[in-house]
Amino acid sequence: MRTFVAVEITDKTVLDSIKKVQTQIKVSAKPVEIHNMHFTLMFLGEITEDISKKVQAQLNSIEFSAFDIGFVGVGAFPKPKFPRVIWIGLENGEKLVQLAKQVEEKLAPLGFKSDKPFKPHATIFRIKNQTGDISDQLTQYHGAKFGSQRVSSVKFKQSVLTPSGPIYSDIGVVNAK
């Protein structure tokens, strides 16, 4: 099964703001469906049922207090001139970074390691084919605020890829203490 560890975006105001931005940015790309919005703390890839149980056991030992995050700004990876991903960023994302580090530390004994440092962002578009420079479009959203949300749980999720997009389901949940 294809899996990842995530914090879901559930605040209606934030999700409505994201949906609005998705309709305003003109790019040849597939928008991420609103019900799939999340922060990937760690992508695990294909794992077995047995490893899944071990992952959940490790995740259950994570301890964190609920905290707030604010959504601000729109950017692109690797850069706006050649975007592959368009994202919404965070202000006060340090606690989310700490949470991602804790996930990595807990899963390291099972052989999981992040391929790059965690940069808190929520993907709103995935761009498969080369598209033009979108720097001008993104500039207008540089300091835009999209609301805030309380982070009170981490989810261990399964991702099933389909022609119409991924289908996510929860394998397990770790709630803030």
PEKA-V41021 format. One record per pair of residues at least 12 apart in sequence whose C-alpha atoms are under 7 Angstrom apart, sorted by the first residue. I is the first residue (numbers start at 1). J is the second residue. Records with the same first field share a line. If there is no record, write none. Layout:
# PEKA-V41021
I = J, J
This chain:
# PEKA-V41021
1 = 46, 47, 48, 158
2 = 45, 46, 47, 158, 159, 160
3 = 43, 44, 45, 46, 157, 158, 159
4 = 40, 42, 43, 44, 45, 156, 157, 158
5 = 40, 41, 42, 43, 155, 156, 157
6 = 38, 39, 40, 41, 154, 155, 156
7 = 38, 39, 40, 153, 154, 155
8 = 37, 38, 39
9 = 37, 38
11 = 149
13 = 147
14 = 146, 147, 148
15 = 34
17 = 146
19 = 34
25 = 137
28 = 131
29 = 125, 126, 127, 128
30 = 125, 126, 127
31 = 124, 125, 126
32 = 123, 124, 125
37 = 122
38 = 122
39 = 120, 121, 122
41 = 100
42 = 100, 114
44 = 112
55 = 107
56 = 172
58 = 106, 107
59 = 103, 106, 174
60 = 174
63 = 176, 177
64 = 176, 177
65 = 176, 177
66 = 150, 151, 152, 176
67 = 150, 151, 152
68 = 148, 149, 150, 151
69 = 90, 91, 92, 93, 148, 149, 150
70 = 90, 91, 92, 147, 148, 149
71 = 88, 89, 90, 91, 145, 146, 147, 148
72 = 88, 89, 90, 91, 143, 144, 145, 146
73 = 88, 89, 141, 142, 143, 144, 145
74 = 87, 88, 89, 138, 141, 142
75 = 87, 88, 138
80 = 133, 134, 135
81 = 132, 133, 134, 135
82 = 131, 132, 133
83 = 127
84 = 126, 127, 128
85 = 123, 125, 126, 127
86 = 123, 124, 125, 126
87 = 121, 122, 123, 124, 125
88 = 121, 122, 123, 124
89 = 120, 121, 122
90 = 120, 121
93 = 120
97 = 118, 120
100 = 118
152 = 175, 176
153 = 173, 174, 175, 176
154 = 173, 174, 175
155 = 170, 172, 173, 174
156 = 170, 171, 172, 173
157 = 169, 170, 171
158 = 170, 171
